[in-house]
Amino acid sequence: MAETTTWTLRSITYKSIHLIEPLQRQFLEFVNNKFDRHEIQHINNPHVVVLKNYREDELTVSQLTNCGYYWVSNASYNARKIALNGYLIHKLLAHDCLFICARLIGKGLDLRNIVRSMFDRQVERFELDIVPVDRLSHVDTALSRLECFRDGAMVFSVGPV
């Protein structure tokens, strides 16, 4: 019985990962296509993720990554590229030259609002046509638990997971 349960859990976990990853990619491609239609240049998918998650106040790149808003290893490089294209202002922190603190400006705020409104429209349609909120909250809970498990396994493991 235990072997069957393990196999079922393994199968469901692989299927979940296989289904979730393309959803993020599809959303980013959708955003990219919208930008192309509006002739918005110098923005790629990792930049969209960064811009979408900035608030009005300053954030460090490490705050973005620690909150799970940005997962790419070269986050500082992307923040600098976005700044060079006039979407945000960045500066090195006085106490640590490796950390960048940034905030959105004009073009960046406009772009972030475009992405957020696109996302909001998708969420409205999603809720009406696809999955009710109460069922989606169960998915969120399960994914959060899986993320905590994976983070804990990576931090506290002494060998392969």
N, C-alpha and C positions, 0 to 999 in steps of 0.2 A: 504493500500500500504506500509506504513512504517513497519508494522509487517512482511510482506513478505520480504522486503529488509533486515531487521534485521535477519530473519531466514536464508536467503540466505548467508549473510555475516558470520553468525555464522557457518553455514555448511561448507563454503569454508575455513574458518580459521581452524576449527577442521581437515579438510581433509589435509590442508597444513602442519600442525604440525604432523599429522599422517604419512605423506609421507617423511618429511624432517628428522626426528629423525632416522629412520632406515638407511637412506643413510650414515649418519656419522658412525653409528655402523658397517654397511657393509664395509665401507672403512677401518675402524680400524681392523676389522676381516681379511680383505684381507692382510693388512700389517702384522698382527700377523702370519698368515699362511705363508707368505713369510719368516718371521724371523725364524719360525719353520723349514722350508725347508733348511735354511742356518745355522741352529743350533745356532742362536743368542738367548742368554738366558738373564734372569734377566730384561726383558723389557715387560711391559704390555701396554694396550691401553692408559691409562692416560700418561704414560711415552712417548709414541709415539707422543702424542699431544704436550707435552712440548718440546721434541727434535726437532720436525718439525718446530717449530716457533722460535727457537733461531737463532740469527744472529751471526756474528763473535765477536761482542762486548759484554760486560757484561750487563745483565738485572737483575732486581729484579723480584721476583715472583709476586709482586703486579703489576709490569708493564705488565707481561704476562696476568694476569687476567683482568686488566683494559683495555687492548687492545682487549679483547675478545678471546685471543688465548688459554686460559685455564680457565675452569669453575668449576673445582672440588674444594670443600672447603678445602681439605688437600693438597694444592699445595706445601707448604713448605716441608711437609713430603715427597712427591714424589720427589721433587728436591734433598733432602738429600739422598733418596734411589738411585736415578740415579747417584749421586756423589759417593756413596759407591761402585757402580759397575763400576766406572772408565769412565763414559761418560761425566761428567762435573766436574768443580771445583767450589765449593761454599764457601762463607764466610759470616759471620754475618756482617752487616754494623756497623761501629763504633758508629754512633749516635743513632742506634736503634737495640737492640739485637734481636728483633722479625723478622726483615726483612733479607732475604737472597739475596745476589747478586751472580750471577753465570754466567759462560761462558763455552761453549763446548770445549772439548779437543779431541785429536786423535780419539778414538773410537766413541765419540759422534758426531764429525764432519762427520766421515765416515757414521755413521748410519743416520744422518740427510740428507746427500746427497743421500743415497739410497732411503729414504722415498720420498724426493723431486722428484727424477727422476721417481719413480713409479707413483707419483701423476701427473707429467708432461705427462707421457705416457697415463695415463687415461684421462687427459684433452684433449690431441690431438685426441684420439679416440672418446671422448664425443662430441667434436666439429664437427668432421666429420660425425658421425653416429647418434647422438641423437638430439642435440639442437644447432642451430647457436648462435654465440656470442651475436648478437643484441637482441635476445629473452631472452637469459640468463641474460643479463644486466637488463632487466625489472624485472626479478625474484629477482635479487640482490637488486635492488632499493626497491621493495616491502618488502623484508625481513628486510632490514636496517630500513625502516620506522616502521615496526612492532616491531623490537628490541628497537628502540628509544621510541616508545610508551610504551612498557612493562617496560623499565628501568625507564622512567618518572613516570609511574603509581606506581611502587614499591617504588620509592624514595619520591614522593610527595603525595601519598595517605594518607588520615587520617583514612580510613576504608578499608573494603574489596574491591577489584577491581572487 
